[in-house]
Each structure stands twice: as C-alpha cells, then as structure tokens.
Amino acid sequence: MDPDAGPVRVVYFSSVSENTHRFVQKLGLPAIRIPLHGRIEVAEPYVLILPTYGGGRANGPDPDAGGYVPKQ
C-alpha cells in the first residue's frame, strides 16, 4: 500500500452492542459500517474489522461467529 495515498479506509461490522463501532470511532479513520441486513461494495483497499464473540467462555472468543466472508 502506498504510504502517500492518504489514510487507510476501515470497513467494519458492529453488532447491537456497538462495541466495535466505539472502537472504530476512536481510530479517527474514514470508515464504512457493514449493515446488519444488506450489503455494501468497496472498490478500494481497506482494513476489515470484525468483532469476536464468546470472550467470557472458558475456551475463549470465537472469531467465526460473524459468518462474514468477503468476496474477492
């Protein structure tokens, strides 16, 4: 990625808890939120941020719980 290209765009999903949304806001970067229902299309490089689930369980968080697979 070209360091002179400007700030990185963030694409993220946040559940109703809004935890990931609050985290992304603190980054201060341009961001696009993936809606709970519906689709988005991003035609430029981005960093994908997804929440983890089940962090309070004995076996730790489950990163697959989101079920989101980006298309290439």
C-alpha positions in Angstrom: 0.0 0.0 0.0 1.3 3.5 -0.9 2.1 5.4 2.3 1.4 8.7 0.4 -2.1 7.5 -0.6 -3.8 9.0 2.5 -5.5 7.4 5.4 -6.5 3.8 5.4 -10.2 3.1 4.9 -11.8 0.9 7.6 -14.7 -1.4 6.8 -16.3 -2.9 9.9 -19.2 -4.8 11.4 -20.6 -4.0 14.8 -23.4 -5.9 16.5 -26.1 -4.2 18.5 -23.7 -4.0 21.5 -21.9 -1.2 19.5 -18.5 -2.3 21.0 -16.8 -2.5 17.6 -18.4 0.8 16.5 -17.0 2.6 19.5 -13.5 1.1 18.9 -13.6 2.2 15.2 -14.7 5.7 16.2 -11.6 6.0 18.4 -9.4 5.3 15.5 -10.4 8.5 13.8 -10.1 7.0 10.3 -12.5 7.0 7.4 -14.9 4.1 8.0 -17.8 2.2 6.4 -20.1 0.2 8.6 -21.4 -3.1 7.2 -25.1 -3.1 7.9 -26.8 -5.8 9.9 -29.1 -6.5 6.9 -28.0 -5.7 3.4 -24.7 -5.5 1.5 -22.0 -3.0 0.7 -19.4 -2.9 -2.0 -16.0 -1.4 -1.5 -13.8 -0.7 -4.6 -10.7 0.4 -2.9 -8.2 -1.1 -0.4 -9.4 -1.4 3.2 -8.8 -3.0 6.5 -11.7 -5.2 7.7 -12.5 -5.2 11.4 -14.9 -7.8 12.9 -15.9 -8.4 16.5 -15.2 -11.7 18.3 -17.9 -13.5 20.3 -17.9 -15.5 23.4 -15.0 -13.9 25.2 -16.4 -14.8 28.6 -16.4 -18.6 27.9 -13.6 -20.8 29.1 -12.4 -21.7 25.6 -12.1 -18.0 24.6 -13.6 -15.9 21.8 -15.0 -17.4 18.6 -13.9 -15.4 15.6 -16.1 -17.5 13.2 -19.3 -16.4 14.8 -19.7 -13.5 12.5 -20.2 -15.7 9.5 -18.9 -12.9 7.2 -16.7 -13.9 4.2 -15.5 -11.1 1.9 -15.8 -11.8 -1.8 -12.8 -11.1 -4.0 
